[in-house]
Amino acid sequence: MATIDECRTALEQFAENLASNPKTVKKLTGFQRSLAADIKDLSVSFNGRFDGGKLVDIVDGDNPDAEIRMIVGSDDLLKLVAGELDFMKAFTGGQVKIKAPMMDLMKLRQVL
């Protein structure tokens, strides 16, 4: 099981990965949504927001009003960010759950 610090670092790395890819930034430009990430095996949450084509303001704690909620295990989060786990396989296999409106899911699928 990964630690809370490792999960926080993974989410920050995920944000950096998105920001460093010009195609991803372009696809996410105009996509302004709040995100909550629930790490189920650690019983902790983080939240941030998509703004200006990037994931920004990642902080500890839940956002009960988040427009997008990701539920994932700590080890799976680290594997996803490291590129060791395919997002679509993890999503269809139930390792990652995303609660969001269908249009938001489609937008996220383009960049994940």
Secondary structure as a PSIPRED ss2 file (coil, helix, strand):
# PSIPRED VFORMAT (PSIPRED V4.0)

   1 M C   1.000  0.000  0.000
   2 A C   1.000  0.000  0.000
   3 T C   1.000  0.000  0.000
   4 I H   0.000  1.000  0.000
   5 D H   0.000  1.000  0.000
   6 E H   0.000  1.000  0.000
   7 C H   0.000  1.000  0.000
   8 R H   0.000  1.000  0.000
   9 T H   0.000  1.000  0.000
  10 A H   0.000  1.000  0.000
  11 L H   0.000  1.000  0.000
  12 E H   0.000  1.000  0.000
  13 Q H   0.000  1.000  0.000
  14 F H   0.000  1.000  0.000
  15 A H   0.000  1.000  0.000
  16 E H   0.000  1.000  0.000
  17 N H   0.000  1.000  0.000
  18 L H   0.000  1.000  0.000
  19 A H   0.000  1.000  0.000
  20 S C   1.000  0.000  0.000
  21 N C   1.000  0.000  0.000
  22 P H   0.000  1.000  0.000
  23 K H   0.000  1.000  0.000
  24 T H   0.000  1.000  0.000
  25 V H   0.000  1.000  0.000
  26 K H   0.000  1.000  0.000
  27 K H   0.000  1.000  0.000
  28 L H   0.000  1.000  0.000
  29 T C   1.000  0.000  0.000
  30 G C   1.000  0.000  0.000
  31 F C   1.000  0.000  0.000
  32 Q C   1.000  0.000  0.000
  33 R E   0.000  0.000  1.000
  34 S E   0.000  0.000  1.000
  35 L E   0.000  0.000  1.000
  36 A E   0.000  0.000  1.000
  37 A E   0.000  0.000  1.000
  38 D E   0.000  0.000  1.000
  39 I E   0.000  0.000  1.000
  40 K C   1.000  0.000  0.000
  41 D C   1.000  0.000  0.000
  42 L C   1.000  0.000  0.000
  43 S C   1.000  0.000  0.000
  44 V E   0.000  0.000  1.000
  45 S E   0.000  0.000  1.000
  46 F E   0.000  0.000  1.000
  47 N E   0.000  0.000  1.000
  48 G E   0.000  0.000  1.000
  49 R E   0.000  0.000  1.000
  50 F E   0.000  0.000  1.000
  51 D E   0.000  0.000  1.000
  52 G C   1.000  0.000  0.000
  53 G C   1.000  0.000  0.000
  54 K E   0.000  0.000  1.000
  55 L E   0.000  0.000  1.000
  56 V E   0.000  0.000  1.000
  57 D E   0.000  0.000  1.000
  58 I E   0.000  0.000  1.000
  59 V E   0.000  0.000  1.000
  60 D E   0.000  0.000  1.000
  61 G C   1.000  0.000  0.000
  62 D C   1.000  0.000  0.000
  63 N C   1.000  0.000  0.000
  64 P C   1.000  0.000  0.000
  65 D C   1.000  0.000  0.000
  66 A C   1.000  0.000  0.000
  67 E C   1.000  0.000  0.000
  68 I E   0.000  0.000  1.000
  69 R E   0.000  0.000  1.000
  70 M E   0.000  0.000  1.000
  71 I E   0.000  0.000  1.000
  72 V E   0.000  0.000  1.000
  73 G C   1.000  0.000  0.000
  74 S H   0.000  1.000  0.000
  75 D H   0.000  1.000  0.000
  76 D H   0.000  1.000  0.000
  77 L H   0.000  1.000  0.000
  78 L H   0.000  1.000  0.000
  79 K H   0.000  1.000  0.000
  80 L H   0.000  1.000  0.000
  81 V H   0.000  1.000  0.000
  82 A H   0.000  1.000  0.000
  83 G C   1.000  0.000  0.000
  84 E C   1.000  0.000  0.000
  85 L C   1.000  0.000  0.000
  86 D C   1.000  0.000  0.000
  87 F H   0.000  1.000  0.000
  88 M H   0.000  1.000  0.000
  89 K H   0.000  1.000  0.000
  90 A H   0.000  1.000  0.000
  91 F H   0.000  1.000  0.000
  92 T H   0.000  1.000  0.000
  93 G C   1.000  0.000  0.000
  94 G C   1.000  0.000  0.000
  95 Q C   1.000  0.000  0.000
  96 V E   0.000  0.000  1.000
  97 K E   0.000  0.000  1.000
  98 I E   0.000  0.000  1.000
  99 K E   0.000  0.000  1.000
 100 A C   1.000  0.000  0.000
 101 P C   1.000  0.000  0.000
 102 M H   0.000  1.000  0.000
 103 M H   0.000  1.000  0.000
 104 D H   0.000  1.000  0.000
 105 L H   0.000  1.000  0.000
 106 M H   0.000  1.000  0.000
 107 K H   0.000  1.000  0.000
 108 L H   0.000  1.000  0.000
 109 R H   0.000  1.000  0.000
 110 Q H   0.000  1.000  0.000
 111 V H   0.000  1.000  0.000
 112 L C   1.000  0.000  0.000
